[in-house]
Every structure is written in C-alpha cells, then in structure tokens.
Amino acid sequence: MRHFGWSEGNEVYLPLIDAEHRALFELADSLQNAVSAGARATEVREHLHRLTAQAEEHFTHEEWLMQSAGYPSYGWHKHQHDTARPSKAS
C-alpha cells in the first residue's frame, strides 16, 4: 500500500501553507499506519478525528488567505476543499 509522503512536488512555496500541508500528510500517514497495523477502532477514530480537525482548520485558514489576497481561483479552490469536507446532515 502506498503511504502518504511529502515531497518538493507538493510545495506551493508559501512556508506557512507548506508547513500546514506537511502536517496534514503526516496525520494522513499516521492514520494509514494505524489502519494497516490493525489498530483498534477507537485508535483509528482518534487518528481520523485529528486529521479531519486539522484539515478543517487548514481549509479555513487557507480560504481566508486566498480571499484576503484576492486570489483569482478562490472559488475553484474552495470547491476542492468543500468536496473534501464531510457533508453535514440536514
């Protein structure tokens, strides 16, 4: 199974955003390792919760930065975030 790994090809060359992206890769890798190792469901849920919470924090921060800078592809990029966010029950 291929593991999550950060590489220079993932960089966006904004140090703060690259650091957030690296942290997400590390959390995803930890989750994958737990699943691969047959960790208890409670442990897997903890990894998943950390990853989703960190992802939401990153998405919110990155969207704020894009709006503040007038990033022309904000709508497209926000849509990418929205597809990764868990859907909320109505």
PDB file of N, CA, C and O in Angstrom:
ATOM      1  N   MET A   1       0.841  -1.165   0.000  1.00  0.00           N
ATOM      2  CA  MET A   1       0.000   0.000   0.000  1.00  0.00           C
ATOM      3  C   MET A   1       0.897   1.244   0.000  1.00  0.00           C
ATOM      4  O   MET A   1       1.846   1.334   0.779  1.00  0.00           O
ATOM      5  N   ARG A   2       0.591   2.176  -0.862  1.00  0.00           N
ATOM      6  CA  ARG A   2       1.368   3.414  -0.950  1.00  0.00           C
ATOM      7  C   ARG A   2       1.039   4.319   0.230  1.00  0.00           C
ATOM      8  O   ARG A   2      -0.127   4.526   0.563  1.00  0.00           O
ATOM      9  N   HIS A   3       2.069   4.847   0.850  1.00  0.00           N
ATOM     10  CA  HIS A   3       1.869   5.720   2.003  1.00  0.00           C
ATOM     11  C   HIS A   3       1.953   7.177   1.588  1.00  0.00           C
ATOM     12  O   HIS A   3       2.546   7.524   0.566  1.00  0.00           O
ATOM     13  N   PHE A   4       1.345   8.018   2.409  1.00  0.00           N
ATOM     14  CA  PHE A   4       1.408   9.451   2.191  1.00  0.00           C
ATOM     15  C   PHE A   4       2.822   9.922   2.492  1.00  0.00           C
ATOM     16  O   PHE A   4       3.391   9.600   3.535  1.00  0.00           O
ATOM     17  N   GLY A   5       3.370  10.673   1.583  1.00  0.00           N
ATOM     18  CA  GLY A   5       4.710  11.194   1.793  1.00  0.00           C
ATOM     19  C   GLY A   5       4.844  12.557   1.153  1.00  0.00           C
ATOM     20  O   GLY A   5       4.441  12.761   0.008  1.00  0.00           O
ATOM     21  N   TRP A   6       5.403  13.473   1.884  1.00  0.00           N
ATOM     22  CA  TRP A   6       5.616  14.829   1.387  1.00  0.00           C
ATOM     23  C   TRP A   6       6.815  14.846   0.451  1.00  0.00           C
ATOM     24  O   TRP A   6       7.815  14.171   0.697  1.00  0.00           O
ATOM     25  N   SER A   7       6.711  15.607  -0.605  1.00  0.00           N
ATOM     26  CA  SER A   7       7.852  15.804  -1.499  1.00  0.00           C
ATOM     27  C   SER A   7       7.845  17.247  -1.978  1.00  0.00           C
ATOM     28  O   SER A   7       6.856  17.961  -1.814  1.00  0.00           O
ATOM     29  N   GLU A   8       8.941  17.663  -2.563  1.00  0.00           N
ATOM     30  CA  GLU A   8       9.027  19.033  -3.074  1.00  0.00           C
ATOM     31  C   GLU A   8       7.936  19.326  -4.096  1.00  0.00           C
ATOM     32  O   GLU A   8       7.521  20.474  -4.252  1.00  0.00           O
ATOM     33  N   GLY A   9       7.477  18.304  -4.783  1.00  0.00           N
ATOM     34  CA  GLY A   9       6.412  18.484  -5.772  1.00  0.00           C
ATOM     35  C   GLY A   9       5.096  18.934  -5.167  1.00  0.00           C
ATOM     36  O   GLY A   9       4.215  19.412  -5.882  1.00  0.00           O
ATOM     37  N   ASN A  10       4.953  18.786  -3.858  1.00  0.00           N
ATOM     38  CA  ASN A  10       3.737  19.207  -3.173  1.00  0.00           C
ATOM     39  C   ASN A  10       3.801  20.659  -2.705  1.00  0.00           C
ATOM     40  O   ASN A  10       2.793  21.204  -2.255  1.00  0.00           O
ATOM     41  N   GLU A  11       4.951  21.281  -2.803  1.00  0.00           N
ATOM     42  CA  GLU A  11       5.121  22.632  -2.271  1.00  0.00           C
ATOM     43  C   GLU A  11       4.368  23.671  -3.088  1.00  0.00           C
ATOM     44  O   GLU A  11       4.268  23.578  -4.312  1.00  0.00           O
ATOM     45  N   VAL A  12       3.843  24.660  -2.378  1.00  0.00           N
ATOM     46  CA  VAL A  12       3.213  25.814  -3.015  1.00  0.00           C
ATOM     47  C   VAL A  12       4.081  27.052  -2.811  1.00  0.00           C
ATOM     48  O   VAL A  12       3.739  28.138  -3.279  1.00  0.00           O
ATOM     49  N   TYR A  13       5.200  26.888  -2.116  1.00  0.00           N
ATOM     50  CA  TYR A  13       6.212  27.922  -1.902  1.00  0.00           C
ATOM     51  C   TYR A  13       5.725  29.079  -1.037  1.00  0.00           C
ATOM     52  O   TYR A  13       6.207  30.207  -1.153  1.00  0.00           O
ATOM     53  N   LEU A  14       4.766  28.780  -0.173  1.00  0.00           N
ATOM     54  CA  LEU A  14       4.364  29.683   0.903  1.00  0.00           C
ATOM     55  C   LEU A  14       4.673  28.907   2.177  1.00  0.00           C
ATOM     56  O   LEU A  14       3.959  27.960   2.505  1.00  0.00           O
ATOM     57  N   PRO A  15       5.721  29.288   2.900  1.00  0.00           N
ATOM     58  CA  PRO A  15       6.196  28.465   4.022  1.00  0.00           C
ATOM     59  C   PRO A  15       5.124  28.047   5.023  1.00  0.00           C
ATOM     60  O   PRO A  15       5.111  26.895   5.456  1.00  0.00           O
ATOM     61  N   LEU A  16       4.233  28.947   5.396  1.00  0.00           N
ATOM     62  CA  LEU A  16       3.206  28.600   6.369  1.00  0.00           C
ATOM     63  C   LEU A  16       2.236  27.554   5.809  1.00  0.00           C
ATOM     64  O   LEU A  16       1.873  26.603   6.502  1.00  0.00           O
ATOM     65  N   ILE A  17       1.825  27.734   4.568  1.00  0.00           N
ATOM     66  CA  ILE A  17       0.900  26.771   3.939  1.00  0.00           C
ATOM     67  C   ILE A  17       1.612  25.447   3.702  1.00  0.00           C
ATOM     68  O   ILE A  17       1.018  24.388   3.906  1.00  0.00           O
ATOM     69  N   ASP A  18       2.867  25.481   3.277  1.00  0.00           N
ATOM     70  CA  ASP A  18       3.613  24.232   3.100  1.00  0.00           C
ATOM     71  C   ASP A  18       3.733  23.484   4.420  1.00  0.00           C
ATOM     72  O   ASP A  18       3.643  22.256   4.445  1.00  0.00           O
ATOM     73  N   ALA A  19       3.934  24.204   5.513  1.00  0.00           N
ATOM     74  CA  ALA A  19       4.020  23.548   6.831  1.00  0.00           C
ATOM     75  C   ALA A  19       2.685  22.910   7.204  1.00  0.00           C
ATOM     76  O   ALA A  19       2.653  21.802   7.741  1.00  0.00           O
ATOM     77  N   GLU A  20       1.593  23.599   6.925  1.00  0.00           N
ATOM     78  CA  GLU A  20       0.273  23.031   7.204  1.00  0.00           C
ATOM     79  C   GLU A  20       0.028  21.789   6.335  1.00  0.00           C
ATOM     80  O   GLU A  20      -0.495  20.784   6.816  1.00  0.00           O
ATOM     81  N   HIS A  21       0.404  21.867   5.069  1.00  0.00           N
ATOM     82  CA  HIS A  21       0.231  20.716   4.179  1.00  0.00           C
ATOM     83  C   HIS A  21       1.075  19.533   4.655  1.00  0.00           C
ATOM     84  O   HIS A  21       0.603  18.396   4.657  1.00  0.00           O
ATOM     85  N   ARG A  22       2.324  19.796   5.057  1.00  0.00           N
ATOM     86  CA  ARG A  22       3.181  18.715   5.570  1.00  0.00           C
ATOM     87  C   ARG A  22       2.554  18.059   6.792  1.00  0.00           C
ATOM     88  O   ARG A  22       2.579  16.836   6.929  1.00  0.00           O
ATOM     89  N   ALA A  23       1.991  18.873   7.676  1.00  0.00           N
ATOM     90  CA  ALA A  23       1.341  18.323   8.879  1.00  0.00           C
ATOM     91  C   ALA A  23       0.156  17.439   8.499  1.00  0.00           C
ATOM     92  O   ALA A  23      -0.069  16.402   9.124  1.00  0.00           O
ATOM     93  N   LEU A  24      -0.596  17.839   7.488  1.00  0.00           N
ATOM     94  CA  LEU A  24      -1.722  17.008   7.034  1.00  0.00           C
ATOM     95  C   LEU A  24      -1.230  15.682   6.457  1.00  0.00           C
ATOM     96  O   LEU A  24      -1.826  14.634   6.707  1.00  0.00           O
ATOM     97  N   PHE A  25      -0.153  15.728   5.695  1.00  0.00           N
ATOM     98  CA  PHE A  25       0.427  14.495   5.161  1.00  0.00           C
ATOM     99  C   PHE A  25       0.844  13.570   6.302  1.00  0.00           C
ATOM    100  O   PHE A  25       0.605  12.364   6.246  1.00  0.00           O
ATOM    101  N   GLU A  26       1.466  14.134   7.332  1.00  0.00           N
ATOM    102  CA  GLU A  26       1.909  13.323   8.474  1.00  0.00           C
ATOM    103  C   GLU A  26       0.721  12.692   9.199  1.00  0.00           C
ATOM    104  O   GLU A  26       0.780  11.527   9.593  1.00  0.00           O
ATOM    105  N   LEU A  27      -0.353  13.457   9.375  1.00  0.00           N
ATOM    106  CA  LEU A  27      -1.546  12.911  10.033  1.00  0.00           C
ATOM    107  C   LEU A  27      -2.189  11.814   9.182  1.00  0.00           C
ATOM    108  O   LEU A  27      -2.626  10.790   9.708  1.00  0.00           O
ATOM    109  N   ALA A  28      -2.246  12.032   7.877  1.00  0.00           N
ATOM    110  CA  ALA A  28      -2.810  11.010   6.985  1.00  0.00           C
ATOM    111  C   ALA A  28      -1.965   9.743   7.016  1.00  0.00           C
ATOM    112  O   ALA A  28      -2.503   8.637   7.000  1.00  0.00           O
ATOM    113  N   ASP A  29      -0.651   9.898   7.059  1.00  0.00           N
ATOM    114  CA  ASP A  29       0.241   8.744   7.121  1.00  0.00           C
ATOM    115  C   ASP A  29       0.047   7.995   8.445  1.00  0.00           C
ATOM    116  O   ASP A  29       0.038   6.764   8.469  1.00  0.00           O
ATOM    117  N   SER A  30      -0.108   8.737   9.539  1.00  0.00           N
ATOM    118  CA  SER A  30      -0.344   8.098  10.838  1.00  0.00           C
ATOM    119  C   SER A  30      -1.648   7.308  10.833  1.00  0.00           C
ATOM    120  O   SER A  30      -1.715   6.201  11.368  1.00  0.00           O
ATOM    121  N   LEU A  31      -2.678   7.882  10.226  1.00  0.00           N
ATOM    122  CA  LEU A  31      -3.960   7.177  10.114  1.00  0.00           C
ATOM    123  C   LEU A  31      -3.785   5.906   9.294  1.00  0.00           C
ATOM    124  O   LEU A  31      -4.252   4.839   9.692  1.00  0.00           O
ATOM    125  N   GLN A  32      -3.122   6.014   8.164  1.00  0.00           N
ATOM    126  CA  GLN A  32      -2.916   4.854   7.308  1.00  0.00           C
ATOM    127  C   GLN A  32      -2.099   3.782   8.029  1.00  0.00           C
ATOM    128  O   GLN A  32      -2.394   2.593   7.913  1.00  0.00           O
ATOM    129  N   ASN A  33      -1.082   4.198   8.765  1.00  0.00           N
ATOM    130  CA  ASN A  33      -0.285   3.233   9.522  1.00  0.00           C
ATOM    131  C   ASN A  33      -1.121   2.515  10.574  1.00  0.00           C
ATOM    132  O   ASN A  33      -0.977   1.308  10.766  1.00  0.00           O
ATOM    133  N   ALA A  34      -1.985   3.246  11.250  1.00  0.00           N
ATOM    134  CA  ALA A  34      -2.847   2.636  12.270  1.00  0.00           C
ATOM    135  C   ALA A  34      -3.771   1.607  11.635  1.00  0.00           C
ATOM    136  O   ALA A  34      -3.939   0.508  12.164  1.00  0.00           O
ATOM    137  N   VAL A  35      -4.363   1.959  10.512  1.00  0.00           N
ATOM    138  CA  VAL A  35      -5.270   1.020   9.822  1.00  0.00           C
ATOM    139  C   VAL A  35      -4.484  -0.206   9.358  1.00  0.00           C
ATOM    140  O   VAL A  35      -4.929  -1.337   9.552  1.00  0.00           O
ATOM    141  N   SER A  36      -3.324   0.010   8.748  1.00  0.00           N
ATOM    142  CA  SER A  36      -2.505  -1.093   8.251  1.00  0.00           C
ATOM    143  C   SER A  36      -2.043  -2.027   9.370  1.00  0.00           C
ATOM    144  O   SER A  36      -1.891  -3.231   9.167  1.00  0.00           O
ATOM    145  N   ALA A  37      -1.823  -1.453  10.551  1.00  0.00           N
ATOM    146  CA  ALA A  37      -1.354  -2.252  11.684  1.00  0.00           C
ATOM    147  C   ALA A  37      -2.501  -2.944  12.418  1.00  0.00           C
ATOM    148  O   ALA A  37      -2.268  -3.667  13.386  1.00  0.00           O
ATOM    149  N   GLY A  38      -3.725  -2.730  11.970  1.00  0.00           N
ATOM    150  CA  GLY A  38      -4.868  -3.368  12.617  1.00  0.00           C
ATOM    151  C   GLY A  38      -5.203  -2.757  13.966  1.00  0.00           C
ATOM    152  O   GLY A  38      -5.645  -3.457  14.877  1.00  0.00           O
ATOM    153  N   ALA A  39      -4.995  -1.452  14.097  1.00  0.00           N
ATOM    154  CA  ALA A  39      -5.275  -0.764  15.363  1.00  0.00           C
ATOM    155  C   ALA A  39      -6.756  -0.891  15.725  1.00  0.00           C
ATOM    156  O   ALA A  39      -7.613  -1.105  14.868  1.00  0.00           O
ATOM    157  N   ARG A  40      -7.019  -0.753  17.015  1.00  0.00           N
ATOM    158  CA  ARG A  40      -8.405  -0.792  17.496  1.00  0.00           C
ATOM    159  C   ARG A  40      -9.194   0.342  16.845  1.00  0.00           C
ATOM    160  O   ARG A  40      -8.633   1.370  16.467  1.00  0.00           O
ATOM    161  N   ALA A  41     -10.490   0.138  16.723  1.00  0.00           N
ATOM    162  CA  ALA A  41     -11.353   1.138  16.094  1.00  0.00           C
ATOM    163  C   ALA A  41     -11.269   2.478  16.812  1.00  0.00           C
ATOM    164  O   ALA A  41     -11.297   3.525  16.164  1.00  0.00           O
ATOM    165  N   THR A  42     -11.166   2.466  18.137  1.00  0.00           N
ATOM    166  CA  THR A  42     -11.082   3.734  18.872  1.00  0.00           C
ATOM    167  C   THR A  42      -9.820   4.506  18.503  1.00  0.00           C
ATOM    168  O   THR A  42      -9.852   5.731  18.391  1.00  0.00           O
ATOM    169  N   GLU A  43      -8.714   3.797  18.313  1.00  0.00           N
ATOM    170  CA  GLU A  43      -7.472   4.458  17.924  1.00  0.00           C
ATOM    171  C   GLU A  43      -7.570   5.014  16.504  1.00  0.00           C
ATOM    172  O   GLU A  43      -7.109   6.122  16.229  1.00  0.00           O
ATOM    173  N   VAL A  44      -8.170   4.240  15.614  1.00  0.00           N
ATOM    174  CA  VAL A  44      -8.343   4.708  14.232  1.00  0.00           C
ATOM    175  C   VAL A  44      -9.220   5.953  14.220  1.00  0.00           C
ATOM    176  O   VAL A  44      -8.927   6.912  13.506  1.00  0.00           O
ATOM    177  N   ARG A  45     -10.296   5.946  15.006  1.00  0.00           N
ATOM    178  CA  ARG A  45     -11.176   7.120  15.081  1.00  0.00           C
ATOM    179  C   ARG A  45     -10.422   8.340  15.605  1.00  0.00           C
ATOM    180  O   ARG A  45     -10.644   9.453  15.128  1.00  0.00           O
ATOM    181  N   GLU A  46      -9.541   8.147  16.574  1.00  0.00           N
ATOM    182  CA  GLU A  46      -8.748   9.268  17.099  1.00  0.00           C
ATOM    183  C   GLU A  46      -7.858   9.863  16.011  1.00  0.00           C
ATOM    184  O   GLU A  46      -7.767  11.083  15.876  1.00  0.00           O
ATOM    185  N   HIS A  47      -7.208   9.003  15.240  1.00  0.00           N
ATOM    186  CA  HIS A  47      -6.374   9.482  14.130  1.00  0.00           C
ATOM    187  C   HIS A  47      -7.230  10.231  13.109  1.00  0.00           C
ATOM    188  O   HIS A  47      -6.852  11.302  12.633  1.00  0.00           O
ATOM    189  N   LEU A  48      -8.378   9.658  12.781  1.00  0.00           N
ATOM    190  CA  LEU A  48      -9.267  10.275  11.803  1.00  0.00           C
ATOM    191  C   LEU A  48      -9.770  11.623  12.309  1.00  0.00           C
ATOM    192  O   LEU A  48      -9.833  12.591  11.550  1.00  0.00           O
ATOM    193  N   HIS A  49     -10.124  11.685  13.581  1.00  0.00           N
ATOM    194  CA  HIS A  49     -10.599  12.953  14.155  1.00  0.00           C
ATOM    195  C   HIS A  49      -9.506  14.024  14.084  1.00  0.00           C
ATOM    196  O   HIS A  49      -9.782  15.165  13.714  1.00  0.00           O
ATOM    197  N   ARG A  50      -8.269  13.662  14.435  1.00  0.00           N
ATOM    198  CA  ARG A  50      -7.167  14.630  14.363  1.00  0.00           C
ATOM    199  C   ARG A  50      -6.970  15.130  12.933  1.00  0.00           C
ATOM    200  O   ARG A  50      -6.776  16.323  12.697  1.00  0.00           O
ATOM    201  N   LEU A  51      -7.023  14.198  11.988  1.00  0.00           N
ATOM    202  CA  LEU A  51      -6.836  14.582  10.582  1.00  0.00           C
ATOM    203  C   LEU A  51      -7.958  15.503  10.106  1.00  0.00           C
ATOM    204  O   LEU A  51      -7.684  16.533   9.489  1.00  0.00           O
ATOM    205  N   THR A  52      -9.198  15.156  10.379  1.00  0.00           N
ATOM    206  CA  THR A  52     -10.301  15.987   9.885  1.00  0.00           C
ATOM    207  C   THR A  52     -10.323  17.350  10.574  1.00  0.00           C
ATOM    208  O   THR A  52     -10.624  18.357   9.933  1.00  0.00           O
ATOM    209  N   ALA A  53     -10.009  17.398  11.865  1.00  0.00           N
ATOM    210  CA  ALA A  53      -9.974  18.679  12.573  1.00  0.00           C
ATOM    211  C   ALA A  53      -8.866  19.570  12.022  1.00  0.00           C
ATOM    212  O   ALA A  53      -9.072  20.764  11.807  1.00  0.00           O
ATOM    213  N   GLN A  54      -7.696  18.988  11.795  1.00  0.00           N
ATOM    214  CA  GLN A  54      -6.567  19.758  11.257  1.00  0.00           C
ATOM    215  C   GLN A  54      -6.866  20.208   9.832  1.00  0.00           C
ATOM    216  O   GLN A  54      -6.515  21.325   9.450  1.00  0.00           O
ATOM    217  N   ALA A  55      -7.507  19.357   9.045  1.00  0.00           N
ATOM    218  CA  ALA A  55      -7.850  19.722   7.670  1.00  0.00           C
ATOM    219  C   ALA A  55      -8.826  20.894   7.666  1.00  0.00           C
ATOM    220  O   ALA A  55      -8.659  21.835   6.889  1.00  0.00           O
ATOM    221  N   GLU A  56      -9.830  20.848   8.515  1.00  0.00           N
ATOM    222  CA  GLU A  56     -10.799  21.956   8.558  1.00  0.00           C
ATOM    223  C   GLU A  56     -10.125  23.250   8.987  1.00  0.00           C
ATOM    224  O   GLU A  56     -10.406  24.310   8.429  1.00  0.00           O
ATOM    225  N   GLU A  57      -9.239  23.172   9.971  1.00  0.00           N
ATOM    226  CA  GLU A  57      -8.513  24.365  10.405  1.00  0.00           C
ATOM    227  C   GLU A  57      -7.673  24.922   9.253  1.00  0.00           C
ATOM    228  O   GLU A  57      -7.633  26.132   9.032  1.00  0.00           O
ATOM    229  N   HIS A  58      -7.012  24.037   8.533  1.00  0.00           N
ATOM    230  CA  HIS A  58      -6.195  24.462   7.391  1.00  0.00           C
ATOM    231  C   HIS A  58      -7.068  25.063   6.296  1.00  0.00           C
ATOM    232  O   HIS A  58      -6.745  26.127   5.769  1.00  0.00           O
ATOM    233  N   PHE A  59      -8.172  24.398   5.945  1.00  0.00           N
ATOM    234  CA  PHE A  59      -9.046  24.910   4.881  1.00  0.00           C
ATOM    235  C   PHE A  59      -9.522  26.321   5.218  1.00  0.00           C
ATOM    236  O   PHE A  59      -9.493  27.212   4.369  1.00  0.00           O
ATOM    237  N   THR A  60      -9.958  26.517   6.454  1.00  0.00           N
ATOM    238  CA  THR A  60     -10.450  27.822   6.878  1.00  0.00           C
ATOM    239  C   THR A  60      -9.350  28.869   6.771  1.00  0.00           C
ATOM    240  O   THR A  60      -9.588  29.972   6.279  1.00  0.00           O
ATOM    241  N   HIS A  61      -8.150  28.530   7.228  1.00  0.00           N
ATOM    242  CA  HIS A  61      -7.026  29.459   7.158  1.00  0.00           C
ATOM    243  C   HIS A  61      -6.655  29.773   5.710  1.00  0.00           C
ATOM    244  O   HIS A  61      -6.478  30.935   5.343  1.00  0.00           O
ATOM    245  N   GLU A  62      -6.542  28.743   4.904  1.00  0.00           N
ATOM    246  CA  GLU A  62      -6.139  28.939   3.514  1.00  0.00           C
ATOM    247  C   GLU A  62      -7.185  29.741   2.747  1.00  0.00           C
ATOM    248  O   GLU A  62      -6.830  30.587   1.926  1.00  0.00           O
ATOM    249  N   GLU A  63      -8.464  29.489   2.999  1.00  0.00           N
ATOM    250  CA  GLU A  63      -9.531  30.240   2.322  1.00  0.00           C
ATOM    251  C   GLU A  63      -9.476  31.712   2.728  1.00  0.00           C
ATOM    252  O   GLU A  63      -9.681  32.595   1.895  1.00  0.00           O
ATOM    253  N   TRP A  64      -9.199  31.975   4.003  1.00  0.00           N
ATOM    254  CA  TRP A  64      -9.085  33.358   4.463  1.00  0.00           C
ATOM    255  C   TRP A  64      -7.916  34.050   3.745  1.00  0.00           C
ATOM    256  O   TRP A  64      -8.045  35.186   3.289  1.00  0.00           O
ATOM    257  N   LEU A  65      -6.782  33.355   3.652  1.00  0.00           N
ATOM    258  CA  LEU A  65      -5.632  33.929   2.957  1.00  0.00           C
ATOM    259  C   LEU A  65      -5.946  34.212   1.492  1.00  0.00           C
ATOM    260  O   LEU A  65      -5.596  35.272   0.974  1.00  0.00           O
ATOM    261  N   MET A  66      -6.597  33.280   0.834  1.00  0.00           N
ATOM    262  CA  MET A  66      -6.919  33.457  -0.584  1.00  0.00           C
ATOM    263  C   MET A  66      -7.859  34.646  -0.777  1.00  0.00           C
ATOM    264  O   MET A  66      -7.665  35.452  -1.687  1.00  0.00           O
ATOM    265  N   GLN A  67      -8.877  34.754   0.080  1.00  0.00           N
ATOM    266  CA  GLN A  67      -9.809  35.882  -0.037  1.00  0.00           C
ATOM    267  C   GLN A  67      -9.091  37.199   0.246  1.00  0.00           C
ATOM    268  O   GLN A  67      -9.306  38.188  -0.456  1.00  0.00           O
ATOM    269  N   SER A  68      -8.246  37.216   1.264  1.00  0.00           N
ATOM    270  CA  SER A  68      -7.510  38.432   1.626  1.00  0.00           C
ATOM    271  C   SER A  68      -6.606  38.908   0.502  1.00  0.00           C
ATOM    272  O   SER A  68      -6.429  40.109   0.297  1.00  0.00           O
ATOM    273  N   ALA A  69      -6.040  37.962  -0.219  1.00  0.00           N
ATOM    274  CA  ALA A  69      -5.112  38.301  -1.306  1.00  0.00           C
ATOM    275  C   ALA A  69      -5.817  38.502  -2.639  1.00  0.00           C
ATOM    276  O   ALA A  69      -5.177  38.864  -3.627  1.00  0.00           O
ATOM    277  N   GLY A  70      -7.128  38.272  -2.682  1.00  0.00           N
ATOM    278  CA  GLY A  70      -7.851  38.383  -3.947  1.00  0.00           C
ATOM    279  C   GLY A  70      -7.448  37.312  -4.939  1.00  0.00           C
ATOM    280  O   GLY A  70      -7.404  37.555  -6.145  1.00  0.00           O
ATOM    281  N   TYR A  71      -7.152  36.124  -4.428  1.00  0.00           N
ATOM    282  CA  TYR A  71      -6.708  35.003  -5.274  1.00  0.00           C
ATOM    283  C   TYR A  71      -7.766  34.709  -6.334  1.00  0.00           C
ATOM    284  O   TYR A  71      -8.911  34.417  -5.989  1.00  0.00           O
ATOM    285  N   PRO A  72      -7.405  34.780  -7.624  1.00  0.00           N
ATOM    286  CA  PRO A  72      -8.405  34.652  -8.690  1.00  0.00           C
ATOM    287  C   PRO A  72      -9.064  33.273  -8.791  1.00  0.00           C
ATOM    288  O   PRO A  72     -10.171  33.167  -9.320  1.00  0.00           O
ATOM    289  N   SER A  73      -8.423  32.233  -8.307  1.00  0.00           N
ATOM    290  CA  SER A  73      -9.008  30.889  -8.387  1.00  0.00           C
ATOM    291  C   SER A  73      -9.618  30.453  -7.056  1.00  0.00           C
ATOM    292  O   SER A  73      -9.764  29.260  -6.792  1.00  0.00           O
ATOM    293  N   TYR A  74      -9.973  31.435  -6.219  1.00  0.00           N
ATOM    294  CA  TYR A  74     -10.535  31.119  -4.905  1.00  0.00           C
ATOM    295  C   TYR A  74     -11.746  30.189  -5.010  1.00  0.00           C
ATOM    296  O   TYR A  74     -11.811  29.189  -4.295  1.00  0.00           O
ATOM    297  N   GLY A  75     -12.697  30.497  -5.879  1.00  0.00           N
ATOM    298  CA  GLY A  75     -13.921  29.697  -5.994  1.00  0.00           C
ATOM    299  C   GLY A  75     -13.617  28.245  -6.329  1.00  0.00           C
ATOM    300  O   GLY A  75     -14.187  27.333  -5.731  1.00  0.00           O
ATOM    301  N   TRP A  76     -12.723  28.033  -7.280  1.00  0.00           N
ATOM    302  CA  TRP A  76     -12.355  26.671  -7.660  1.00  0.00           C
ATOM    303  C   TRP A  76     -11.690  25.962  -6.486  1.00  0.00           C
ATOM    304  O   TRP A  76     -12.009  24.811  -6.189  1.00  0.00           O
ATOM    305  N   HIS A  77     -10.760  26.654  -5.814  1.00  0.00           N
ATOM    306  CA  HIS A  77     -10.021  26.021  -4.729  1.00  0.00           C
ATOM    307  C   HIS A  77     -10.930  25.732  -3.533  1.00  0.00           C
ATOM    308  O   HIS A  77     -10.803  24.686  -2.896  1.00  0.00           O
ATOM    309  N   LYS A  78     -11.841  26.650  -3.228  1.00  0.00           N
ATOM    310  CA  LYS A  78     -12.788  26.413  -2.133  1.00  0.00           C
ATOM    311  C   LYS A  78     -13.658  25.201  -2.456  1.00  0.00           C
ATOM    312  O   LYS A  78     -13.970  24.401  -1.574  1.00  0.00           O
ATOM    313  N   HIS A  79     -14.043  25.070  -3.713  1.00  0.00           N
ATOM    314  CA  HIS A  79     -14.834  23.902  -4.114  1.00  0.00           C
ATOM    315  C   HIS A  79     -14.049  22.615  -3.853  1.00  0.00           C
ATOM    316  O   HIS A  79     -14.629  21.612  -3.435  1.00  0.00           O
ATOM    317  N   GLN A  80     -12.743  22.636  -4.094  1.00  0.00           N
ATOM    318  CA  GLN A  80     -11.908  21.464  -3.802  1.00  0.00           C
ATOM    319  C   GLN A  80     -11.949  21.148  -2.313  1.00  0.00           C
ATOM    320  O   GLN A  80     -12.066  19.986  -1.923  1.00  0.00           O
ATOM    321  N   HIS A  81     -11.854  22.180  -1.487  1.00  0.00           N
ATOM    322  CA  HIS A  81     -11.955  21.974  -0.041  1.00  0.00           C
ATOM    323  C   HIS A  81     -13.326  21.407   0.326  1.00  0.00           C
ATOM    324  O   HIS A  81     -13.435  20.471   1.118  1.00  0.00           O
ATOM    325  N   ASP A  82     -14.370  21.996  -0.267  1.00  0.00           N
ATOM    326  CA  ASP A  82     -15.733  21.563   0.072  1.00  0.00           C
ATOM    327  C   ASP A  82     -15.974  20.101  -0.288  1.00  0.00           C
ATOM    328  O   ASP A  82     -16.724  19.411   0.403  1.00  0.00           O
ATOM    329  N   THR A  83     -15.345  19.622  -1.364  1.00  0.00           N
ATOM    330  CA  THR A  83     -15.529  18.212  -1.723  1.00  0.00           C
ATOM    331  C   THR A  83     -14.830  17.296  -0.731  1.00  0.00           C
ATOM    332  O   THR A  83     -15.198  16.129  -0.601  1.00  0.00           O
ATOM    333  N   ALA A  84     -13.815  17.819  -0.023  1.00  0.00           N
ATOM    334  CA  ALA A  84     -13.094  17.010   0.964  1.00  0.00           C
ATOM    335  C   ALA A  84     -13.724  17.094   2.352  1.00  0.00           C
ATOM    336  O   ALA A  84     -13.460  16.255   3.213  1.00  0.00           O
ATOM    337  N   ARG A  85     -14.551  18.104   2.560  1.00  0.00           N
ATOM    338  CA  ARG A  85     -15.194  18.259   3.866  1.00  0.00           C
ATOM    339  C   ARG A  85     -16.306  17.228   4.000  1.00  0.00           C
ATOM    340  O   ARG A  85     -16.984  16.893   3.029  1.00  0.00           O
ATOM    341  N   PRO A  86     -16.482  16.723   5.240  1.00  0.00           N
ATOM    342  CA  PRO A  86     -17.611  15.801   5.440  1.00  0.00           C
ATOM    343  C   PRO A  86     -18.921  16.554   5.214  1.00  0.00           C
ATOM    344  O   PRO A  86     -19.059  17.711   5.611  1.00  0.00           O
ATOM    345  N   SER A  87     -19.869  15.890   4.580  1.00  0.00           N
ATOM    346  CA  SER A  87     -21.156  16.542   4.375  1.00  0.00           C
ATOM    347  C   SER A  87     -21.885  16.617   5.704  1.00  0.00           C
ATOM    348  O   SER A  87     -21.801  15.714   6.536  1.00  0.00           O
ATOM    349  N   LYS A  88     -22.594  17.707   5.880  1.00  0.00           N
ATOM    350  CA  LYS A  88     -23.354  17.899   7.107  1.00  0.00           C
ATOM    351  C   LYS A  88     -24.773  17.408   6.880  1.00  0.00           C
ATOM    352  O   LYS A  88     -25.389  17.718   5.860  1.00  0.00           O
ATOM    353  N   ALA A  89     -25.283  16.648   7.824  1.00  0.00           N
ATOM    354  CA  ALA A  89     -26.646  16.141   7.724  1.00  0.00           C
ATOM    355  C   ALA A  89     -27.622  17.311   7.839  1.00  0.00           C
ATOM    356  O   ALA A  89     -27.435  18.206   8.662  1.00  0.00           O
ATOM    357  N   SER A  90     -28.639  17.295   7.024  1.00  0.00           N
ATOM    358  CA  SER A  90     -29.639  18.364   7.050  1.00  0.00           C
ATOM    359  C   SER A  90     -30.656  18.125   8.115  1.00  0.00           C
ATOM    360  O   SER A  90     -31.576  18.927   8.280  1.00  0.00           O
TER     361      SER A  90
END
